[in-house]
């Protein structure tokens, strides 16, 4: 991380204004190296400064509409999800379904699309290519919501319930149940309370031997 800050200090900001470096890094570090133009503006960084440093070979990379990435920030196996969420964050998007399983490290499969759940009132939001949006009338709060890489993600119980209702019970669900139980991320009663009765037998079969 020291290397990143030193690199940015030589290229970012109003010549000797290291506060710009600090503000950009503070924005990007908890979000996997990404931030939005609005976040930067709210932190007192001019849009023109972003434009200048997003030129070819500059310190910043454009990662989507009004989304930037620190060029030399260490990569993450989940970083394809972060810029997509940032682009929809003002629409109260929460990463969900199989994409939530990925961020929760409960699957070894990377989905072709990034799944997000949004309030039904946001149905008019423009959805980027490569995103599958789900809409809900119920706010995602409390135990149904976690944060991974600075990104809001549906919790284990809500995620597994969404996946099962959408795609049925698969081997990936078996794996996710076993891993979440063995890591203490949930319990059989909590999962049982969220799953339809028709899937209770599969749940208990998947949970067998985990001791939960």
N, C-alpha and C positions, 0 to 999 in steps of 0.2 A: 504494500500500500504506500510505503514511503516513496517507492519508485514512481508510482502514479502521480502523487502530489508534486514531486519534484519536476516531473515531465510537464504537468499542467502549469506549474508556476512559470515555466519558461515560455509558454505559448498562449495562456489564457489571460483575459482581462485587459484592463486599460493600462498596458505596459507594466508598471510596477505595482498595480493594485492587487495584492495577494488576497484581499478580502473576497474578490470575485472567485478566485480559486477555491477558497474555503467554502463559499456558499454553494458553488456547483458541486463540489465533492460531498458536502453535507446532504444535498438533495439526492444525489445519485447513489451514494454508498449503500443505504438501506434498501434500495430498489434495484439491486443487481447491476448498477452502473447506468441506469436510465433515469430520465426526468422529462417532464413536459415543459413546453415553452411557458405555459401559464405559471407553473411552479417557479421557474426561473424569474419571471417578471415579478411575481409576488415577493420574491427574495431580493428584489431591487436590481436585477440584472437586465439591461436593455435588450430588446429584441435584436437590435442591430449588432450587439456583441455576439449573440448566438449565431446570427447569420454569417458574421465574419469568420468565426471559428468552425463553422460547419462547411467551409469551402473544402475543395478536394485536398486531401492530405492534412487537413486541419485537426485540431484537438478533438472536435466533436463529429459524430456521425449522425445523419438523419436516420431515424429508425421507424418512421411512420409520420402520419400527419401531426405536426407540432410536437413530435416526440424525438428526443435526442439521446445519444449514448456517448459516454466517455470512450474514446477510441481504444485506449490501451487498458481499460478496466478488465480484470480477469474474467474470462467467459464462465458461464454457468450452464449446466445441462438443461436448465429450464428457462433459459433467457428468451426463448421464442414466445413465451407466454407473457412476460412482463410488459413489453411495449404494446402489445395488443390490449392488455388490461388498462394501461395508462391512457390509451386513446379513448377508452370507454368509461373511465373512472368518474367523469362528471355526470354520467348517466346511472350512477350507483351500481355498476356491474360488479359481480362477484364471480370469481373463477369457480366452476362447478363440474359435476358429472365426471367423465373420464379425465378431464384436465385437472380437476381437483385431486383425483387419485394419484396423478403423476406428481403434482407438487407436494402431496403428503407422503410421497415415496412409498406408495402402496401398490404400484404396478410397474412392470418393466416394459409396458407398451406405451408408445407415444402416439396419440391420436392424430389423424389427418387434419382435424380442425381443432381450434381452441374453443372450448365450451365455456360460456358465461351465462349467469342467470341475472336478470334485470327486473325491476318493477314493471308490472303490466302498463303502468302509465308512461313508460319510456318506449313503447312499441314504435313510435315514429322515429327513433334514433337510427341514423345511417349505420349499418353493420358492415364492417370491412370484409373483404374477401378472406376466406380462411377462418371465419368465425361462425360458430353455431350458437345463436342466442336462444335462451329459454326465458320465458316470462312467468312471473308469479304475482299473486295478490298478497302474499304474506311476506313481510320484511324478514330478511335473514339476519337474525340477531343472536346474542348470547352464545349458547353452546353450539349453535348451528353455524358459527362463524369463527374462523381462525385467520392468522396472518402468517404468510410464508414469503420470504424475500420482499417484505413490504407490501405484499399483494393480499387482499382479502380473499379467502378460500372457504368454501363450505366445509363444515366440520365432518368428521368421519361418518357419523350416523346419517346425517342428511345426504352426504355424498353417495353412500352405498344405497340408500333408499332411492335416490334419483337414478342411479345407474341401473338398478334392478327394474324399476318401473319403466325405464326407457328401452333397455336392451335385453331384459330377462337375466336369469342367473347363469353366469358363465364361469369357466375355470379361473378367469381373472378376478371374479368376485370371491371365489373360494380363497384365492391367494390373499386378497386384500383383507378378508375377514380374519384369516389366521395371523397375518402380520400385525394388523391393528390390535388384536387381542394379546399377542405375545409381547408387544411393546407397551402394553398398558394404556393405549390410546382410547380404548372404549371397553365395554363389558357386554356379555351376551344379553343381559336384561335390557340394556340401553338400545342395542341393535334390534332386539325383538320388538321393542315398543314402537319402532319406526317402520318395520317391514310388514307387508300384507301377510295375512294368515297362511296364504298359499305357499309362502316361502319359508315358513318357520322350520320345517323339517330339513331343508337345505342348509339353513343357518346353523342348526344344531349339529348337523353332519360335518360342516366345515369347521365348526368350533371344537369338535371332538379332539381331546388330547392336548388342548392349549392350557387347560387348568383354569380358564376364566369362567 
